[in-house]
Amino acid sequence: MGKRSTRPRWTWRTIVLLIVFLLVTWLLREFAGIDLLGGEEVTDTVAGDWIAVYFTTPRYPDDPALHTGDVDLRLVDLIDAAQKRVDMAAYQLNLPTVTDALLRAHRRGVQVRLVTDGEYEDEEMVGHLRRAGVPVTVRPKGGGIMHNKFVVVDDTWVWTGSWNLTKNCTYRNNNNAVLIASRHLAEDYATEFEELFSGQFGPTSPKNTPYPMLVIEVPEKSLRVPIEVYFAPEDKVATHLIPVLSGARHSVRFMAFSFTGEDIADTLIGLARRGVSVEGVVEARGSDTPYAQYTRLSKAGIPVRQDGNPYLLHHKVFIVDEEIVVLGSYNFTGNAEKDNDENLLIIHSAEVAHAFLGEYSRVWQQAEQ
């Protein structure tokens, strides 16, 4: 008698089931943002400080005589230290300090490129860059905006947050920015920048972030920080944000420039009903429009205040369980989810959460009750 073969038998039923599984996996990933096969997680080892967190410090009333430098000077320092490349995606750029730093980098041979939105392509500072020979790509007006505010430097540094590179956002509005040292995160943002620079905006931008999940390790501090990075609209950002909020055990704090997303509001209301402490501050202007969630959250018993800044509260932040921070350019709106070019970080770090809770406390105390 011959030996029975031990090779697996591929029946038609097995093949059909495999095809169905792969099809469902693809559909969930593309249209629901769920990856059944899991994403690739990589690690960056960093010596020293891996992140710097910045907040604007607006004064009331605003005094142009006091416009002597704020968060913008920290970005200027980063650009001045660049050796090879500075790629900037800026919804609006009208700061001479930042523009001059870009021009200095360009003159010393650093590759400098800019992507901006069509609404602001005629800004004087953008004109200065163009005339100096800096390549500029513009998202055309209509059907969404290029709303990012990120910078990638030398394949190592990522600057992002809510802060537009403008005088108003620097001196009048409440904003945040972070600077993170991570080659893998820089590759993520560089990949997105290349898409934008080549004219792939909004729904035409492909879903191809190399490392949507990564870890930053700082051995001397015994620190391990998981980070998630998502880009709208291709990554279906809400499908990643909502599970983070839903997982809250004891608290959620938020600061929101624009909050019209019903699904996100539903999540917060559900958390409050099960005993999680939920509270937040929203920008007063627009908070009583038909689609705004301020009134609905308030009626559900969630303590939510309109901000007390006579100009703008421009944060887009969630702080979960005092150990997770959500930040970026992504407003909690349908336009941010479906039409705009946006970015969002989810940083699992109590240290970063502590810094943002400090800002939240200041904003909360200043808010109208």
Backbone torsions as a table, in degrees:
resi	resn	phi	psi	omega
1	MET	NA	135.9	177.6
2	GLY	-78.3	159.1	178.9
3	LYS	-73.5	141.4	176.6
4	ARG	-73.9	137.1	179.2
5	SER	-67.2	138.0	178.5
6	THR	-98.8	2.4	178.9
7	ARG	-70.2	142.4	-179.5
8	PRO	-64.2	143.2	178.1
9	ARG	-93.1	122.9	179.5
10	TRP	-92.8	93.2	178.2
11	THR	-80.2	163.0	176.8
12	TRP	-60.0	-35.5	-179.9
13	ARG	-64.2	-41.8	179.2
14	THR	-64.1	-43.3	-179.1
15	ILE	-63.9	-43.6	179.6
16	VAL	-62.5	-44.3	179.5
17	LEU	-62.2	-39.3	178.3
18	LEU	-64.1	-43.9	179.2
19	ILE	-62.3	-42.9	179.2
20	VAL	-62.5	-42.6	179.8
21	PHE	-62.3	-45.3	-180.0
22	LEU	-64.6	-37.4	178.7
23	LEU	-66.2	-44.6	178.7
24	VAL	-63.6	-41.4	178.4
25	THR	-59.5	-44.0	179.3
26	TRP	-64.9	-44.7	-178.9
27	LEU	-62.5	-42.9	179.2
28	LEU	-64.5	-40.4	-179.5
29	ARG	-68.1	-41.9	-174.7
30	GLU	-78.5	-36.7	-170.8
31	PHE	-112.4	-12.4	177.3
32	ALA	-123.9	-6.8	178.6
33	GLY	74.0	16.6	-178.2
34	ILE	-105.5	125.3	-178.4
35	ASP	-108.7	102.6	-178.3
36	LEU	-66.3	-24.3	-178.1
37	LEU	-90.2	-6.0	178.8
38	GLY	79.3	150.5	179.3
39	GLY	-92.0	161.2	178.6
40	GLU	-78.6	125.1	178.8
41	GLU	-105.9	129.8	-179.2
42	VAL	-124.0	165.2	-176.7
43	THR	-125.2	135.5	171.1
44	ASP	-111.0	129.2	176.1
45	THR	-99.3	124.4	-174.0
46	VAL	-121.1	135.0	174.8
47	ALA	-96.4	127.8	179.0
48	GLY	86.6	-151.3	-176.3
49	ASP	-74.1	128.7	-179.6
50	TRP	-96.4	-18.0	-177.7
51	ILE	-145.0	146.4	168.1
52	ALA	-124.0	134.4	-177.8
53	VAL	-114.5	132.3	-177.8
54	TYR	-128.6	145.6	173.8
55	PHE	-130.7	142.7	174.6
56	THR	-72.6	158.8	-178.6
57	THR	-129.1	73.0	-176.6
58	PRO	-64.6	147.4	177.5
59	ARG	-114.1	148.6	-178.1
60	TYR	-129.3	125.0	-4.9
61	PRO	-74.4	159.0	178.9
62	ASP	-66.6	139.8	179.1
63	ASP	-127.3	107.7	-179.2
64	PRO	-55.1	-24.4	179.3
65	ALA	-66.3	-18.9	-179.5
66	LEU	-96.8	7.7	179.4
67	HIS	-80.0	71.1	-174.9
68	THR	-111.2	12.3	178.3
69	GLY	119.8	135.9	-179.1
70	ASP	-145.5	-125.2	177.3
71	VAL	-59.2	-31.7	-177.3
72	ASP	-57.6	-33.6	-179.1
73	LEU	-69.7	-26.0	175.4
74	ARG	-69.8	-38.4	175.5
75	LEU	-68.7	-38.0	176.7
76	VAL	-58.3	-43.8	177.7
77	ASP	-57.7	-42.4	-180.0
78	LEU	-64.1	-46.1	-179.4
79	ILE	-65.7	-39.4	179.7
80	ASP	-65.1	-24.7	179.4
81	ALA	-88.6	-6.0	-177.3
82	ALA	-63.9	141.7	-179.5
83	GLN	-114.4	-29.2	-174.5
84	LYS	-122.5	-47.0	-167.1
85	ARG	-152.3	138.8	170.9
86	VAL	-132.7	112.8	176.8
87	ASP	-112.0	123.8	-174.2
88	MET	-124.4	125.7	171.1
89	ALA	-109.6	106.7	-171.9
90	ALA	-128.9	116.0	176.5
91	TYR	-52.7	-44.5	177.2
92	GLN	-145.4	139.2	178.9
93	LEU	-134.0	111.0	174.6
94	ASN	-137.1	19.0	179.9
95	LEU	-90.7	118.2	176.4
96	PRO	-61.9	-34.6	-178.6
97	THR	-60.6	-47.0	-179.1
98	VAL	-70.7	-41.6	179.5
99	THR	-61.0	-44.1	178.5
100	ASP	-61.7	-37.8	178.1
101	ALA	-65.0	-40.6	176.9
102	LEU	-63.3	-40.8	179.2
103	LEU	-66.4	-39.5	176.8
104	ARG	-62.0	-43.1	178.8
105	ALA	-62.6	-43.9	179.3
106	HIS	-60.0	-42.6	-178.1
107	ARG	-67.9	-29.1	179.8
108	ARG	-91.0	11.4	171.3
109	GLY	96.7	4.6	175.5
110	VAL	-75.1	138.4	175.4
111	GLN	-73.5	118.7	-179.9
112	VAL	-119.4	129.8	177.8
113	ARG	-137.8	151.3	-178.3
114	LEU	-133.7	137.8	166.9
115	VAL	-118.6	132.2	179.4
116	THR	-140.6	178.6	-177.2
117	ASP	-96.7	150.3	-178.0
118	GLY	-60.8	-26.1	179.3
119	GLU	-63.6	-27.1	-173.5
120	TYR	-124.1	21.5	-177.9
121	GLU	-70.4	-17.4	-178.9
122	ASP	-95.6	11.9	176.4
123	GLU	-58.4	144.4	-179.3
124	GLU	-57.1	-40.6	-177.5
125	MET	-67.4	-36.4	176.3
126	VAL	-64.1	-38.7	177.1
127	GLY	-61.8	-40.6	177.9
128	HIS	-58.4	-43.8	-178.6
129	LEU	-64.8	-44.9	-179.1
130	ARG	-61.0	-45.2	-178.3
131	ARG	-64.9	-25.9	178.0
132	ALA	-82.4	-6.2	178.9
133	GLY	96.8	11.0	177.0
134	VAL	-77.2	125.6	179.3
135	PRO	-66.6	133.4	-178.8
136	VAL	-129.5	128.9	172.7
137	THR	-112.2	139.1	-175.8
138	VAL	-121.2	132.3	170.4
139	ARG	-78.0	124.7	-178.4
140	PRO	-61.8	153.4	178.6
141	LYS	-68.1	148.6	175.5
142	GLY	100.7	134.6	174.2
143	GLY	75.4	27.3	-179.6
144	GLY	119.2	168.8	-175.8
145	ILE	-130.7	156.6	171.5
146	MET	-87.7	93.9	-167.9
147	HIS	-100.7	3.2	179.9
148	ASN	-63.5	156.6	170.6
149	LYS	-141.5	70.6	-179.2
150	PHE	-131.5	155.9	179.6
151	VAL	-135.8	135.7	176.0
152	VAL	-117.5	126.8	-175.4
153	VAL	-124.4	124.7	171.5
154	ASP	53.8	33.3	176.2
155	ASP	58.0	21.8	-174.2
156	THR	-134.4	-36.6	-171.3
157	TRP	-112.6	138.1	174.3
158	VAL	-124.0	126.7	174.2
159	TRP	-111.9	127.4	178.2
160	THR	-156.3	176.5	180.0
161	GLY	147.0	-157.5	-179.2
162	SER	-93.2	-11.6	-170.1
163	TRP	-75.3	112.2	169.3
164	ASN	-74.4	151.5	-176.4
165	LEU	-85.4	63.0	-174.5
166	THR	-134.1	162.7	177.5
167	LYS	-65.5	-42.7	-179.8
168	ASN	-61.6	-46.2	-178.2
169	CYS	-68.7	-25.9	-179.0
170	THR	-81.1	-41.6	-169.6
171	TYR	-112.5	-16.4	-176.2
172	ARG	-114.7	-33.9	-170.1
173	ASN	-102.6	151.5	173.8
174	ASN	-77.9	122.7	-176.7
175	ASN	-145.4	166.2	174.8
176	ASN	-133.0	156.1	172.5
177	ALA	-149.1	147.7	175.7
178	VAL	-129.5	147.9	173.9
179	LEU	-121.3	119.9	-173.3
180	ILE	-122.0	134.0	175.5
181	ALA	-93.7	109.4	179.8
182	SER	-167.9	118.3	-179.6
183	ARG	-67.6	-36.5	-179.9
184	HIS	-71.4	-40.5	176.1
185	LEU	-64.4	-40.1	176.9
186	ALA	-60.9	-37.0	177.5
187	GLU	-66.2	-38.6	176.3
188	ASP	-58.4	-51.1	-177.3
189	TYR	-70.6	-33.4	176.9
190	ALA	-65.4	-37.8	177.2
191	THR	-62.4	-44.7	177.5
192	GLU	-64.2	-40.8	179.8
193	PHE	-61.1	-43.3	-179.2
194	GLU	-60.2	-38.0	177.4
195	GLU	-62.9	-47.6	-179.1
196	LEU	-64.4	-43.0	-177.4
197	PHE	-63.8	-29.9	179.1
198	SER	-86.2	0.9	176.5
199	GLY	93.4	13.1	177.9
200	GLN	-91.3	91.0	-175.4
201	PHE	-106.2	158.2	172.5
202	GLY	52.7	-134.8	-177.3
203	PRO	-62.1	-15.2	178.9
204	THR	-83.7	-7.5	179.6
205	SER	-76.7	124.1	-174.9
206	PRO	-72.6	155.6	177.5
207	LYS	-89.2	91.4	-174.3
208	ASN	-146.5	31.7	177.6
209	THR	-61.2	123.4	-174.4
210	PRO	-62.1	-41.6	-173.2
211	TYR	-134.6	77.2	-179.9
212	PRO	-64.9	-19.6	175.5
213	MET	-129.6	127.1	178.6
214	LEU	-144.8	168.0	-179.4
215	VAL	-129.9	134.3	172.7
216	ILE	-106.4	125.1	179.0
217	GLU	-112.1	135.8	174.5
218	VAL	-121.6	94.2	-171.9
219	PRO	-56.7	-41.7	-175.6
220	GLU	-67.2	-18.2	176.9
221	LYS	-105.8	4.0	-175.2
222	SER	50.6	44.6	-172.4
223	LEU	-109.9	136.6	176.9
224	ARG	-136.7	114.4	-172.5
225	VAL	-119.2	107.2	173.0
226	PRO	-74.1	140.0	178.7
227	ILE	-133.4	136.6	173.1
228	GLU	-113.5	142.0	-179.6
229	VAL	-132.9	131.3	-177.8
230	TYR	-137.8	147.8	179.2
231	PHE	-122.7	135.8	176.9
232	ALA	-98.2	150.1	2.1
233	PRO	-91.2	-5.0	-168.2
234	GLU	-66.3	-27.2	-175.0
235	ASP	-92.9	4.9	-179.6
236	LYS	49.5	63.2	-168.1
237	VAL	-56.3	-40.1	-177.0
238	ALA	-60.2	-30.5	-179.9
239	THR	-70.2	-16.3	175.0
240	HIS	-98.0	-33.8	179.9
241	LEU	-70.3	-45.7	-174.4
242	ILE	-61.0	-43.0	176.5
243	PRO	-61.0	-33.9	177.1
244	VAL	-64.6	-44.3	177.6
245	LEU	-65.7	-43.4	-178.3
246	SER	-61.7	-26.5	-179.0
247	GLY	-81.6	0.3	-178.9
248	ALA	-58.8	135.9	-179.3
249	ARG	-98.2	-35.8	-175.9
250	HIS	-140.4	-21.7	-178.2
251	SER	-157.3	148.3	170.1
252	VAL	-138.5	129.0	174.6
253	ARG	-121.8	142.3	-179.8
254	PHE	-142.1	152.0	172.7
255	MET	-130.5	123.5	-170.2
256	ALA	-137.6	122.2	173.4
257	PHE	-67.8	-45.6	179.3
258	SER	-139.2	128.2	-174.9
259	PHE	-137.5	94.1	177.7
260	THR	-120.8	-0.5	-176.2
261	GLY	-74.9	109.1	-178.3
262	GLU	-64.5	-38.2	-177.8
263	ASP	-65.1	-38.0	177.8
264	ILE	-69.0	-41.7	176.8
265	ALA	-62.4	-41.1	176.9
266	ASP	-56.4	-41.2	-179.7
267	THR	-63.4	-44.2	-179.9
268	LEU	-65.5	-40.9	178.6
269	ILE	-63.4	-41.6	177.2
270	GLY	-62.6	-39.4	177.5
271	LEU	-62.7	-45.8	-179.3
272	ALA	-61.5	-37.5	-179.1
273	ARG	-67.5	-26.6	179.0
274	ARG	-96.3	10.6	170.4
275	GLY	100.8	3.3	175.9
276	VAL	-76.4	137.7	178.0
277	SER	-76.7	116.1	-179.2
278	VAL	-123.9	130.3	174.0
279	GLU	-156.7	161.8	-178.4
280	GLY	-170.3	176.1	179.6
281	VAL	-129.0	134.9	178.1
282	VAL	-122.4	153.3	173.8
283	GLU	-60.5	130.1	-175.1
284	ALA	-63.7	-43.3	-178.2
285	ARG	-68.0	124.4	-179.4
286	GLY	88.6	-4.8	-176.6
287	SER	-73.4	-14.4	179.6
288	ASP	-110.0	17.6	176.0
289	THR	-75.2	162.9	-174.0
290	PRO	-56.0	-34.7	-175.9
291	TYR	-93.9	-9.1	-179.1
292	ALA	-67.7	146.6	-175.4
293	GLN	-97.7	1.3	-176.9
294	TYR	-57.2	-53.2	-178.1
295	THR	-63.4	-41.6	-179.1
296	ARG	-63.2	-43.9	178.2
297	LEU	-64.0	-41.7	-180.0
298	SER	-63.2	-44.4	179.4
299	LYS	-64.6	-25.4	177.9
300	ALA	-79.8	0.8	177.3
301	GLY	91.2	9.0	179.0
302	ILE	-85.5	125.1	176.5
303	PRO	-65.7	110.1	179.7
304	VAL	-136.5	130.7	-175.7
305	ARG	-115.6	149.7	168.0
306	GLN	-82.0	139.6	-171.7
307	ASP	-66.7	159.0	-179.0
308	GLY	-101.7	4.8	177.2
309	ASN	-75.1	122.8	179.7
310	PRO	-66.9	-11.8	175.7
311	TYR	-99.9	-103.0	-177.3
312	LEU	-138.9	140.7	161.2
313	LEU	-90.1	115.8	-171.3
314	HIS	-114.2	6.9	178.0
315	HIS	-64.2	154.7	169.8
316	LYS	-136.8	79.2	-165.1
317	VAL	-135.0	138.3	163.7
318	PHE	-121.9	141.1	174.1
319	ILE	-122.8	117.0	-172.8
320	VAL	-111.6	123.5	174.9
321	ASP	54.7	25.2	179.2
322	GLU	57.5	25.4	-179.1
323	GLU	-146.3	-1.9	177.4
324	ILE	-133.2	134.5	177.3
325	VAL	-122.6	131.8	173.1
326	VAL	-107.6	128.0	-178.1
327	LEU	-153.2	168.9	177.3
328	GLY	144.5	-156.3	179.3
329	SER	-92.8	-9.1	-169.4
330	TYR	-75.6	107.2	170.2
331	ASN	-74.4	157.2	-176.1
332	PHE	-88.2	67.7	-172.7
333	THR	-139.0	162.2	176.2
334	GLY	-66.7	-35.8	178.6
335	ASN	-63.1	-42.6	178.2
336	ALA	-63.4	-36.6	-177.0
337	GLU	-73.3	-37.8	-166.9
338	LYS	-111.7	-26.8	-169.3
339	ASP	-119.7	-39.4	-171.1
340	ASN	-82.2	159.6	167.0
341	ASP	-88.2	117.3	-174.2
342	GLU	-140.0	164.7	171.5
343	ASN	-136.5	152.0	-179.3
344	LEU	-144.9	134.8	174.7
345	LEU	-112.4	142.2	170.1
346	ILE	-119.6	108.5	-174.1
347	ILE	-107.2	119.8	-178.6
348	HIS	-94.0	84.2	-174.9
349	SER	-152.0	119.7	176.6
350	ALA	-65.4	-32.1	179.1
351	GLU	-63.1	-47.0	178.6
352	VAL	-68.0	-40.2	178.1
353	ALA	-59.1	-39.7	179.2
354	HIS	-60.6	-42.2	179.2
355	ALA	-63.4	-43.7	-179.3
356	PHE	-72.0	-30.1	175.2
357	LEU	-65.6	-33.0	175.0
358	GLY	-62.2	-45.3	176.9
359	GLU	-64.7	-42.3	178.9
360	TYR	-59.2	-43.2	-179.8
361	SER	-60.5	-41.0	178.4
362	ARG	-64.7	-44.3	-179.1
363	VAL	-66.8	-41.6	-179.5
364	TRP	-61.4	-45.2	-177.3
365	GLN	-68.9	-29.5	179.5
366	GLN	-81.3	-20.0	-173.6
367	ALA	-67.8	151.0	175.5
368	GLU	-69.8	141.1	-179.3
369	GLN	-104.5	NA	NA
